[in-house]
Amino acid sequence: MSNQPIGILDSGIGGLSIWKEIVTQLPDESTIYIADSKNCPYGTRTQEEVYGLAKLMVNFLVGKGAKIIVLACNTVTVSCLDKLREDFLKLPIVGTVPVVKTATEKTFNGKIGILSTPSTASSAYQRHLIEQFAKNCEVINLGTKNLVPFVEKGETNTKKVKDVLRKELDKFIVNKVDTIALGCSHFPFLRKAMETIMGKKVMILDSTGAIARQTKRVLANSNKLSSQPSPLYEFYTTNGSKEFINVARKLVGNEMAKKIESVENVSLS
């Protein structure tokens, strides 16, 4: 058994949706979270840029003793998961788990929407998933750059957010999708606003639970689950530690917020 921490990285604060699920499912595990807030969002960057930034974060987490890395960012996963695994052969790396297959299984009318960042939406990885699992479905693959900035500011259910969301989701409404797959770790924080707009008959799926379960399986298979009953939680950001704390406390709820006691600014260059 290993008391080393789980390393979690994201382009910003949205990956806390995955961190929260990991802490819930693996309560004995310590975690180290790094948010590259300085370079957020990643969804509009080139694959080369994303790879370079992600590699710096993985190196940082390795230096902090992480026993496993969780890429709490769909853009990083679709851009460079395989390359990072090649760079860090002895280090388990878990990427985001696509929910395209699940969406095709849950839909009643065969019409699904995939909501992600532009980079993820246009990736060969996403197109492959659609071709592989959604052959018999009508798929609206929507990439947007307009939602991540709201979550980074802690705005998730305001009138302004709902107005922008309504415009972004209009294609789903017009095409009468009954299932939406969220392809960005920021977007689960917008679920309530989405449900208000789309109505109860539309199912909204995200991969946070699946990622936590996958992390647990990998640790169990390698005998690296923690035996320490009092976990530690460390948080780092490349820009704006005070802002991170304030926004994080809005996003994760009171009980989880208590675990975010301090955040340290770091430089990855």
Buried (B, 14 or more C-beta within 10 A) or exposed (E): EBBBBBBBBBBBBBBBBBBBBBBEBBEEBBBBBBBBBBBBBBBEBEBEBBBBBBBBBBEBBBEBEBBBBBBBBBBBBBBBBEEBBEBBEEBBBBBBBBBBBBBBEBBEEBBBBBBBBBBBBEBEBBEEBBEEBBEEBBBBBBBBEEBBBBBBBBBBBEEEBBEBBBEBBEBBBEEEBBBBBBBBBBBBBBBBBBBEBBEEEBBBBBBBBBBBBBBBEBBEEEEBBBEEEEBEBBBBBBBBBEBBBEBBBBBBEEEBBEBBEEBEBBEBE
